[in-house]
Amino acid sequence: MPYARPLLEVLLERLRQPRRFVQVLAGPRQTGKTTLARQAMEVLDLPASYATADGPAPFDPSWLEAQWELGRLRAAEHGGALLVLDEIQKIRGWSEVVKRLWDEDTYEKAPLKVVVLGSAPLLVQRGLTESLAGRFEVIRVPHWSFDEMRDAFGFSLERYVFFGGYPGAAPLVDDEDRWRAYVLDSIIEPTIARDVLLMTRVDKPALLRRLFGLACQYSAQILSYQKMLGQLQDAGNTTTLAHYLDLLGGAGMVTGLQKFSGSEVRRRGSSPKLLALDTALVSASTGSSFGETRRDDRLWGRLIETVVGAHLVNTGSPHVEAFYWRERDREVDFVLREGPRVAAVEVKSGRSRGPHLGLEAFAQRFPTRRKLLVGSGGVPLEEFLAHPAATWVR
């Protein structure tokens, strides 16, 4: 069996429970959702079938109904079965169809267990909240952590900072040209073309693509929407850019962190801090080699800050949010909030700004549970990456 993530045990435990829920594996492309599902199929003592809707165009709902009926037949014949449906978001109206079929099985007490997988969390989440409330459980499948990449592929901390957390690309890191081509052609392009542009209305696809490149170029930096429009040389508006950033964030690519503030209106209207959600996206897009980047303190420092921010976002939850904070010449790299608890996180990297006065200024203005320095003189980066975001705010 290939390397198993800890998430496998979570999935198996839920599938073995008598209470029935649709199990949803939601996460970015190329983070191991299909592998997790196939590993569960191998381990569970149940007849199992797998089908994928990954094609050049959205599948018809009748395809989903046919796959479900095959699962029902197996379940009736063997006293139970497992059905795995991959790329579920590409089926038109999938959530309404799943709701109807699931409710029919619940009424008939059919012993069919169902796992659905989706590459674009934003698109999957829409379907879940619209139709399947009370019928599903979500298992978030984020980018691989440093511990996972080290244990599976022998990554050092420096290699993880540069090459990121995509398991499919890991065997290619000794040939950087092949590795970069894989990330560009097998991760970035399919995500944008098939998980974003194909599934949502985007009036300016070229602008969205350029925005992705800009976010990688300026990852871990604060950039106003007006400056973005100037860099992108587009006559669009800030609302469009904010929407496109949301789409790219929902696909696990890049996001724009909002400024921490006591006012929701002010926070949404602030300049975002651009952040790639995996450093591989930055390294592959910029084109600099591992050696060149490691020797450039500015570039390396930007990757260090990106890897910290991506870790906080990827291991967060609906209850743990990440922001940044800046007032005049005082800045905090990242702010975590869980309910009333707030933590300020400053990254000590090659491009650090000297004394970390932002932490003290932030703590004077906001009740702060923790002030954390990550890197030299603080929490070692390797230790920080070993714990989810919630650890640092509790």
N, C-alpha and C positions, 0 to 999 in steps of 0.2 A: 504494500500500500504506500502511495506517496506521502510526503510529510503532512501530518494532520495538525491543523490549528486547534487551539483550545476550544474554539467555537463548535467543533465537532461534538464534543461531549454535551454541550448545551442543546444542540439539535437532537441528538440521540435521546437525551433525558426527556425532552418534550414529546418526541414521537412515541416513546414508551408509555407515557401517561395515558390513562383511560379516557380522560376528557378530551374532546376533539376540538382542535383549532386548525385553521389553515396556517402553516408555518411559512413565513415570508423571509427569504434571504435577500436583503437589499444592500447594494453597495456599488462602488464604481466598477467599471469594466476592468477585467484582468486582475481581480483581487482574490480569486479562488472560490467563488460561489459554486460554480459547476463541480469543481473538485470536492468541495464539502458535501454536496448533495450525492455525488457518486460514492463517496466513502460511506455515507449513511446507508445507501442502497446495499453496499457490500456487507455491512455489519449487521443490519437488522435482519431478523429471521422472518422475512416477509417477501412474497413475490413483489417485484418492483419493476416499474416501467418509466422510461425517460423520454421526453419529447421537447423539442426546442422550436420556438417561433422566430428564430434568428434568420431572417431572409431579407431580400432587397426591398420588400414592401410589406406593409402591415398585413397580418393574417386575418382571415374571416372568422367570426365567432363560431361558425360551424366546425372549424378545425378543432377548436377547444372542446366543443361538445363531443366530438368523435373520440378524442383522447380520453376524456373523462369517462365515456361509456366503456372503453376498453378497460380502464381501471376498475370500474364497477363490476365488470364480468370477472376479472381476476379475483377481486375481493369476495364475490359470491361463491366462486369455485373453491377458493382456498381458505375461506374464513377470515380473510384480511388481506390487504395489499397496500402498496405505497405508490403514489403517482407523483412524479416530479415534472414540473412544467417550467421550462427555461425561457428567458426573455419575454416574460408574460406581458410587459407593457406594450409590446408590439402588436397585440391582438386588439382590434377595435372593440371598445366596450367590454373589456375583459372583466372588470370588477362586477358589473351587473350579471354577467353570465356565471361567474364563480359563485356569487351570492345565491342565485337561483338553484344551481346544481348542488351547492353545499346544503342549502335548506332542505332540498328534496332528500338528500342522503341522511340528514339529521332526523327528519320525520320517519324515514324508512329504517333508521338505525343501521345503515350500510357501514360495514367495517373498513371504509376506505380512508387512508391517511393521505394528505396532500401537502406538498411542498412547492411553492412557487418562487421563482428567482427573477430578479429585475436588475438591469445594469444601471438604470438611472433612478436613484432614490427619490428625486423630486416627482417624477412621473408615477412611480409606484405608489408613493404616499398619497397622491391625489386620488387614485382609485380606491385605496384603503379607506380613507376618511369619507369618501363619498358614499360607499355602498357596503363595506364589510365591517362596520363597527361591531365589536363584540364577537367577531367570528375569526379573528386572526391574531397572531403574535409575530412581532418583527424581530429578527436577528440581524443586527447591523454588521456588515462585513466590510470593515474599513481597509485602507492600505495597510500593508504588513508593518508591524512594529520592528524596531531594531532587534529586540530579543528573538523574534521569529526569523528574521533574515540571518541573524548570526547562527542560530541553532540549525537552520535548514541549509544554509549556503556558505557558512563560515565567514560572513561579512565582518570586517573590522568596523569600528565606529566611524572612521574616516570614509570607508567605502559606502557605508549606509548614508552618510551625510551627502555624498555626491550622487550615488546611483539610486538611492531611494528604496521604496518598498514594493516593487512589482516582481513577483516570483518568476513570471515567465521570462523576464529580461535578465534575471540574475546569472544564468549560465553563460551569458554573452559578454560579461563585463571585462574580460581580458582582451576582447577585440572591440574597442570602443566604437569603431565605425559601424559594426554590426549591431551593437547594443543601441546606438543612437537611432539607426534605421528602424529597429524593432519598436522603440518607444514612439517614434514619429508615425510609423506606418500601421502598427498593430494596436496602439493605445490611443494616441492623440487623434488621429484622423477618424478612426471608426467611432470614437466617442462623440466628436463634434458632428460628423456627418450622419451617423445612424442613431445616436442616443439623444441628440439635441435637435438638429435641423429637421430630421425626418419625423420626429414625434411632436414637435411644437411649432407654432407659427413664429417665424423669424423673418421680418420684412427686409432686414439688411444682413444677410448671412456673411458677407465679406467683412462688415463691421464687427460682427461677433468673433470671427476668426482673428482679426487684428487685435481685438480687445484681449483675447486669450494670450496672444504673443506679448502684448504690452504688460499684462499682469505677470507673466513669467519674467520679463525684463526688469520690472520694478517690484518683484516679490519682496515682501517685508518692508515696503516703503509706503508712506502716506502720499496720496496723489489726489488732488481735487478732480471732480468730474470735468470742470472746465479745462484743466490742464490735459486731461485724457483726450478730450475732443480735439485740442490743439495738436497733441502728439499723433492722434489718429487721422488728422486732416479730414474730418467728416463734419457735415452740417447737421448731424443728429442733435439729440437733446439729452440732458442728464437722466431723465426718466427712462429713456431707452437703454442707456448704459447700465443703470442700476438693475433693470430687468434682465439684461443679458448676463450681468454678473451673477444674478440669482440662478439663471439657467445653468451656467457653467459650474456654479457651486453645487447645485443639485446633482450634477453629473460627476461630482468628485474631482473636478479639475482645478479651478481657482475660485477664490471668493474675495469679498471685500469686507473686512472687519469694520464695524462701526465704532465710533468714539463712545467711550463710557461716559454717561451723564445721567443726572437725576431726571432729565426730561426726555421722554420718548420722542417728542417732535424734534428736539435738537439732535438726538442721536441719529435718527434716520436722515436728517439733513446734513450731516457732517461729511467731510471728505473721508473716503474709505481708506483703510490700510490694505493694499493688495497683498494677496497671499496665495501662493501655489500650495495645493494640498498634498503634493508629493514632490520632493526635490528632484526626482528624475525628470519631471516636466520642465524644470528650469535648466538643468544640465543639458538635456537633449536639445532644447530650443535655442540656447545661447551658443552652443557649438564649441565652447572651450573644453579642452581635455581635462582629465582628472589632475594631471601634474600641473598644468597651467593654473587651474583654479586653486589648487592647494598652495601654490606659491604667491598668489595674489590675496593679500589680507582682506582687501575690500570685498572681493567676490566670495572668498571663503566665509567671511563674517556674515554676508547676506544669506548664504546657504545655512549657516548655523542658526540664524534667527528664523529662517524659513522652516527648518526641521523642527524647531521648538513650537512655532505657531501651528504648523500642520499637525503635530502630535496632539496639541491641546484641542484643536477642532475635531480631529478624527476620533479621539477617545472621549469626546464630550458626549452630551446627551441633550434631550429637550430641556432637562433641568439644569444643565451646566453650560453656560454661554461664555463665549470668548469675545473680548473687545480690545481696544487699545485706548490710551489716554494721552492727551497733550494739551497744555496750556502755556502759551508764549514759548519760552525756551525750556520748559520742563516737560518730560515725556516718560511714559511707562510703556514698554514694548507690548505687554499683554496684560489684560485684566480678566480674571475669571469671576463669575457670579453664579452662585447656587442659592436661590431664595434670598435671604438677607445676608448671607455670607459672601464676602468679597476678598479676593487675593490679588496682589499686584506682582507681576513677574517681569524681571529685567534680565536680559541676556547679555552676558559678558562675552563678546566676540571680537574678532580682529578689527571690526569697524566701530567699536564702542566709542561713546562720546566723552570719556573721561569719568569723573565722579558721578555716581548714579544719584543725582539730586532729585530726579523725578519720583523715586520711591517715597522719599520723605514728604515731598510736596503733595503727592497723592494721598498719603496717609493723614496728612493734616486736614485735607478737605473731605475725605470720605472715611467712614468707619471701616477699617481694614483688618481682616482676620490674620492674614499673612503677608509679609513682604519677602519675596524670594529673589535671590540672585542665582542665575543658572550659568555655570561655567567657572572660570578661574576665580577662586576666593569664595565660591558659593557651592550650591549643589552641583556635583559633577554631572555633565551632560548625560553620561551613560546611565547614571542613577535616575535622573529626571525622566528619561525616556522609558524607564522600566515601570512607570506607574501611570495610571490613567489620570485625566484632568481632575476628576473629583477628589483625588488624593490630596491635591495641593490647595484645595479651598476648604477642606473640612478640618 
